Amino acid sequence: MASEDWTTITVADPKRFKEARHQVHSLIQWLARIEKSYGLASDSGAGVTLQWCEARKAITTRRLGDDLQLELRLPEMVLQFRERGEAVNHPLEAEEHSPVHVEA
């Protein structure tokens, strides 16, 4: 995201920033775990290769099986699978769910 796209914040709430940082950190760890567990075997030596997709403002995994990816769209904090480049049904709005629910 380019700095000119950033929204100016007039009143900062340190508690909300801390909670948001913790939630995004946790979600990115989920992307990394899923990529490591379900990424293609040929990519297993590559480590974690999460990427930023500017067009969708999302952090994405590498391919998981047959042209499947998982992405985290920001700032909405929505997890969604993409199949053959298209978003599949049932996005998960992580902000509305506990970490236990997201894991399930």
SVG drawing of the C-alpha trace seen along z (x, -y; Angstrom):
<svg xmlns="http://www.w3.org/2000/svg" viewBox="-21 -15 35 48">
<polyline fill="none" stroke="black" stroke-width="0.4" points="0.0,0.0 1.4,-3.3 1.7,-6.0 -0.5,-8.4 -3.3,-5.9 -3.1,-5.9 -5.9,-7.5 -5.0,-10.2 -5.8,-9.3 -6.7,-12.2 -7.2,-10.3 -5.2,-7.3 -6.4,-4.5 -3.4,-2.5 -5.6,0.3 -7.3,0.7 -4.0,0.6 -2.6,3.3 -5.7,5.5 -5.6,5.0 -1.8,5.8 -2.4,9.0 -5.2,10.1 -3.4,9.5 -0.3,11.2 -2.4,14.2 -4.1,14.4 -0.8,14.2 0.5,17.0 -2.6,19.1 -1.8,18.3 1.8,19.5 0.7,22.7 -1.8,23.6 0.7,22.9 3.4,25.0 0.9,27.9 -1.0,27.9 1.4,26.3 2.5,28.4 5.2,31.0 7.5,29.6 7.5,26.3 8.1,27.9 11.7,26.7 10.8,23.2 9.7,22.3 6.9,19.8 6.4,17.7 3.4,15.4 3.0,12.6 1.3,9.2 -1.3,8.8 -1.7,5.1 -4.8,5.5 -6.8,7.2 -5.0,5.6 -4.4,9.1 -1.6,11.4 -1.8,14.7 -0.3,18.2 1.3,20.0 -0.7,22.7 -2.4,25.2 -3.1,28.3 -4.8,27.7 -4.7,23.9 -6.1,23.1 -4.9,20.2 -5.9,18.7 -5.8,14.9 -6.2,12.4 -7.7,9.2 -6.7,6.0 -7.9,3.8 -11.2,5.9 -9.4,8.9 -11.3,11.3 -10.0,14.8 -11.1,16.4 -10.0,19.2 -9.5,18.5 -9.8,21.3 -8.4,20.8 -8.1,17.1 -11.7,16.6 -12.9,16.1 -15.0,19.0 -18.1,18.7 -18.1,18.3 -15.5,15.6 -14.6,15.5 -14.7,12.1 -12.1,12.8 -12.8,9.6 -16.2,11.0 -14.9,14.4 -12.7,15.6 -9.4,17.3 -10.9,20.7 -13.8,20.2 -11.4,19.2 -9.3,22.4 -12.4,24.6"/>
</svg>
